[in-house]
Amino acid sequence: MIRTSIALVWLAWRQVWGTPVRSCLTVLAVAAGMAVVTAVVSLDQAMRRALDDGQQRLVVMQAHRHCPLTSWIPLHLASETTTIAGVAGVRPVRVIPSHCGTALDVMVLRGVPADNPGDDLELVAGSWYDWRERTDAAAVGVAAARRRGLGLGDTLSVGGLTLVVTTIIQGPSAIDHEHIRVPLEHLQRALPGRGEGLVTAFEVQLEAHAQAADVAQAIDQHHASLGIATSSRSNRAAMAAAARDLLTLTQATRYLALAAALAVALLVANALILGLRARRRSMAVLAAVGFSGSQRALLVISESCLLAATGAALGVGGMAFLMWWHPPGIASEGWSLHLRGDRGMVFTFIAGIGLGLAAAALPAYQAARMQLAHLLRNAGAAV
């Protein structure tokens, strides 16, 4: 049984590449379609990761803001916020994006306390000592560094500042891979008269059993009593509110993925049907030597799976390499998405083979139903 299956696959491989031009064009078209599906799936997964970073955290920003550049909160309120019940810690941040709306390759400068730059950050290169000591130091997320070709000692300009890369970092969230961190104290001194003593937001870490909605309400009420209108919400809600365009884009691209998958299936089915019509003589010979209808159907299914698997491997693999070599960065109002290759791509590849199986349904049925006399008559007519 195993030997027969191997022989059938080998025969299917020879049948596929008996017409190399048609097969190559089909594989390339399948690869293009599966690359589109892979990109859409990666975008959807990136949005899911950004909306659920696994942390119990609130984001406090100025109410009625237009974007992070128009959110101003006095820095001294950070110490008062820590006294509110349910608050475990407060990290003031200053966010300066190169573009406020939704766009590709947005550079986001993030001023953070030197002693508390972020949660679960990992050093990829450089040292935290140099980052804290130099007044022009920048810790660049690994995805942003790879996309812009930045290494230790390189310079970059963000928000009117010239910075030197002293550290490359990564972490559990998209922000950790995409943002450029500088010590908040250095950033405040480098921007005299531009919001000195003010920050964009407070990142509030909650105690284990605190209710996020209750703590958010308490923070806003406390700040309102001081004459400052703030809007406190969970990290997920803040991201969803700021990235409305990204959410709409993600939902719309799902239909694009479905259309690309349908196009792949129809393309493979069309190639198989044309191949069957062009191979009447060979199908007649197979029937004459004892190939049953089910075996001819399995042969067509094997051909379809080979075409789909080869094209899916090229499309998914090519997109995975692109995301590693030049990771695309998408941001909206300072919130970033990090597109990367992950295990979801394995399921995309398997889905590509499934499309090949679906595409083989009609051609396999036609191959199984063909009678020997009909095959011989059509083969003779084709000579």
Secondary structure as UniProt FT lines:
FT   HELIX           2..16
FT   TURN            17..18
FT   HELIX           20..51
FT   STRAND          57..62
FT   TURN            63..64
FT   HELIX           68..70
FT   STRAND          73..74
FT   TURN            75..76
FT   HELIX           77..81
FT   TURN            82..83
FT   TURN            85..86
FT   STRAND          87..97
FT   STRAND          103..104
FT   STRAND          108..112
FT   TURN            114..115
FT   STRAND          122..126
FT   HELIX           128..133
FT   TURN            135..136
FT   STRAND          137..141
FT   HELIX           142..148
FT   TURN            152..153
FT   STRAND          155..158
FT   TURN            159..160
FT   STRAND          161..170
FT   HELIX           174..178
FT   STRAND          180..183
FT   HELIX           184..190
FT   TURN            192..193
FT   TURN            196..197
FT   STRAND          198..199
FT   STRAND          201..206
FT   TURN            208..209
FT   HELIX           212..225
FT   TURN            226..227
FT   STRAND          230..234
FT   HELIX           235..242
FT   HELIX           244..278
FT   HELIX           280..288
FT   TURN            289..290
FT   HELIX           293..325
FT   STRAND          329..332
FT   TURN            333..334
FT   STRAND          335..338
FT   HELIX           344..359
FT   HELIX           361..369
FT   HELIX           372..382
//
